[in-house]
Amino acid sequence: MTVSAFEAGAEQILVPQRVDPEHDLEVVSARPVGKPTGPKREVDGTEPFEQAIARAPAADQAGLRRLLDWARELEAERLASLRTVLGDGRHPLLVWVPGQKAGLVSIWNESGPYLSLWRSVFVRFAWNHLPVIERIVGQPLGQGTGVRDPSDELLEAIADAYREALAGQPTWNGRDFYVAFGEDARRSWDDARKYGFIAAGGGEWYSRSLKQLKPGHRVFAYIPKGSGVGGYVGVGEVTAEALMARDFKVESNGSTSPYLAVAQAPEAGKDADDAALAEWVVPVRWLETRDREHAVKDSDFFANQNSAVKLTHGYTLEQLCVAFGVNT
């Protein structure tokens, strides 16, 4: 079994292709190996997909109609919107989450009836159903895992996942924030761990979002890939509102000192008197921290370029609470 790939909307479609007709695999963890050439376009509805079923081998038609009927039932319940991709003789059916250009699954008429399951979309919209889906499939989902002739149990579980997705974006719990801690000459994670703070600066765009943090908020600190990590390194509770780095006092060697007098970051004091350009800090009581080499990483975790963002990504929050040993 091999695959090829092309783009449709926000999805990268991976096409299972049987190369040994005497050896069928029920589940294929697909990866892109190339893109077919030729123009492609999407059209609303299922008519082209249905017409293609009539041209499929007779042995495949019943299974294809079963998947089409299942998708139409989702649409009738307003759980999904259906679009067919035209081009290269392939007519995959996109089963999109309403209002989104992405779906939990795509349906294929390619050497028989197939589903492609999209892990990133499950994580975004229906992460609670991932364990159920993976149990039925029998392996962790990848990006475009192919399932041939899916069982009724799997189809019902996926339908439930679409129901979860339809419930909408998760609401903020009123407490938790994602914080990007971009290490550079202005700030050091070693300083932040030692003295208890998070920081951003070098422009109002960077420092503005820090100012929404208030005492009692909980922050999950992420060092971006651009700073050489790409993972979460700490969780802590905000103890005071943002202030300019020049005004921040810390405990050092048994006495209170200005932070800028003890900071390891060589440019922590750059533009110290300019409110727009200065480094701003938010005092934090760390509940748990890690060094850079042991950051908590997952390709499905939420990450953002803003300095502080309300953390509503359920999968990320749950996994981080487990990793750092804190309550959700």
N, C-alpha and C positions, 0 to 999 in steps of 0.2 A: 504494500500500500504506500503510495506517495501522495504528495499534495502540491498544488500550485496556488497562487494567491493573486488577488486584485482588490482594489479599493471600491467600496460602495457606501456612499454617505460617510459617516464617521467610523465605519467598520472596515477592517481588513478581512476579506473573505478568503478562507483557506479551503481548497477543494480536494476532498479525498478522491483518489483515482486508483482503481484496482489494477495491479500489474500482474497478479497471479490469480486467475479465476478459480483455482482450486483451493485457495486458502483465504477465507474471509475473516477479518477481524471485527469483533463487535464494537470495540472502542479504539479510537486512534487519537493519540496526543499529537496534534498537527503542529507543524512549524512551516513558515513560508520558505519556499525554495525557488521561487521565480514568479514573474507576473506575465499572464498571457497578454498578447498584444491585441489591439483593436479598441474601438470606441465602446463605451458603456454608458447607459443611462438608466435612470430609475423611473418607473411609472407607478401611479397609484393602483392599488387593487391586485387581484390574483388571476385575472383572465389569462395573461401570457403563461403563467406557471401552470394553470389548468390545461391550456392547450398543449403545453409541452408533455404533460402526462400521457396524452393520447399517442404521442410519438415514442414514448418509452417502451422498453421490452414488456411484453404482456405480464411476465412474472413480477415486474416491479410496480405495476400500475395500482394494484390494490393498496400497497403500503404507502405509495405517494398520495393517493386520495385520502387515506386515513390521516396523514399529517396535514393535508390541506384542510380537511374538515375540522381537525383540532384547532388549527390556526384561525379558521373562520369563527369557531365558537368563542375564542378569545376576543376576536374583534366584535362579535355580537354583544359580548359582555362589556365592551369598551375597555378591555384590559390591554389591547394592542392595536396598532395600526399596521396595515399590511402593504408592502410595496414589492414589486418585482423588478429585478435587475435584468436589463436586456444587453446582449453583447456576447460575442464569441460563441454563440450557440448555447450559452449557459443562461438559465433563468432562475437563479436562486430567489427564494422568497424571504424578504426581510421582515422579521416580526418585531417591530419597534415598540418600545415603551411609549405610550401616548405623550406627545409633546416633546419627545427626544429623538435625535437622529442616531439612535443606538438601540439594540435589542439584546435580550438575554440569549436568544437563539436565532439562527438562520436555518432555513429548510432547503435541502439540496435534492435535485433530481440529477444525480451524477453517479452512474453505476449502481443505481438503487437508491432507496430513500435514506437520507441522512439528516441528522441535526448537527450543527456546529454550535457549541456552547461557549459563551464569551465570559471568561472569568472577571475581567475588569468591569464589565457591566453588572454582573452579579454583586461584586464588591460595592459598587457605587449605589445600586438601587435595591438589592435584595440579599444583603450579606447574611441575614439570619437563616436563609435557606441553603447556603453553601454546604453545611455539613450533611443535610438531608440529600441534596443532589449528589454529592461526592460518595455518600454511602451507597446510593443506588447504582451509580456509574461504576463504582469499585476502584476509584483512584482520584487523586486530587485533580481538579479542573485546571487546564492550561488555557492559553488564549487561542481558542478555536478547536477545543477538543471535539473530535467527531464521534458521533454515536449512530451506529447503523441499526435500523428497525427498532427504535426506542420502545421500551415497554410502556404499558398503560400506567404503571406506577410512576415511571419517570415523567411522563407527560402531565400527570396530575400534580406532581411536585413542582414542575416548571410553571404550571398554571397558577399554583399557589404563590410562587415567587413573583409572577406578574401582578398578582393581587397586592403583594407587599409593595412592589414598585409603584403601583397606582396610588398607594396611600400618600405619596408625595415625599418631598424632602424632609429629612428628620429635623425636629425642632432642637434648638439649643437648650442645654440643661441649666443655663444661667450661671455656670461656674467655670467651665473648662475652655482654655485657649491653646491654640498652637502658636508657638513663638519661634521665629527663625533667628538663630544666633549665628550670624555670619562672621566667622573668625577672620580677622585681618590685622593690620598694624594698629587699629583703633581699639580692638577688644580681644581678650583671651579667655578661652573656656576655663583655663586653670584659675584665672582671677575670679571668674564668675562663680565657680564651685567654692573657692576658698572664702570669698567675702559675701556670697549670697546675693546675686543680682542677675538680671538679664539686661541687655543693652542694645541700642541701635542709634545711629546717627550718621552725619555726613550730608544731611539734607532733610527738609521737613517731611518729604514723602516717607522716609525711613522711620523717623521718630514719631510721626503723628499717631500711628496706630497703637504705639505703646501707651499713649496717654488715656486709652480707654480702660486700661487695667486698673482695678481697684482692690483694696485689701479684702482678702477672702477668696479672690479668684484663684483658680489653679491653672498652672501653666505647664505645658509639655515642651521642652526645649529641643529644637532640631537644628543640627549643624548641616547646612546644605552641601550638596556634592561639590559645588564650586569652592568650598572651603576644605575639601578633601575627605568628607565623611559620608554625607547622605544618610543620616540616621538620627534617631532620638537618643539624647544623652542625659536627660534629667526631667524630674517632675517636682514641682514645688508650689508653695502657697505664697501669693503676693502679700506683703506686709505693709506696704506704703505706696503712695502714688508716684508716678514718674517725676524725676527731678534731674537737673543738669548734673553731669558728672563732677563738675567743680564743687558742687554742694553736697556730694555724697560722702558720708563719713563711715569708716569701717573700723573693726577691732583688729589691731595688729600688734603682736608682741606685748600683749597685756595693756595696751593703751588705745585710745581713739585717735585715728589719723585721717586726714583727707585721703580719699581713694586715689586721687591723682598722684599723691606722694608715694604710694606703694604699688601702683599698677605695673604689671609686667609688660603690658602692651605698650610699645614705644610711642604710639601716637594717640594714646587715650586722651591726652589733653589738647589735641589739635582743635583749634577754633573754640576753645573752652568758654569764651565770653560771648559767643555769637549763638543766640538761642536757635536760630534756623539751622546752623551747621554743626553745632556742638554734639558731643556724645550725650545721650540721655540714658539713665539707668532706672530700673524698677527693682526695689529691694524684694528679695525672695527668701523664704525659709525652705531650703531644699528638703524634700522628703526622701528622695533617692537620686543618686547621680551615677554616671558611668564615665570612664575615660573614653576617648575617641575610638580606640581600637575595639571596644566592646559596645558600641552604639547598637541600639535596637533597630534592625532594618527589615523591611518587607517591601517588595516592589509594588504592593497594593496600598501602601500607606498614603495618607494625605500629606501633601507638601505644597507650599505656597511661597511666593516671593515677598509677600507682605510681612512686616515685622511681627504683627500680632493679629490673629484671626480667630473668631469663635470656632471652636472645634465641634462640628456636628457630624463628622464622618464616623458612623457607629463602629465599623470594623476596626478602624485605627484606634479609637478610644478604648474599645474592649481589649484589644491585643496589648496596648501599652499598659493598661491597668494590671493585666496579668504579669507582664514582663517586669514592671517596677514594683509589684506587690502592693498596689493601692486599690481602694474601693472605686467602683464605677460611679 
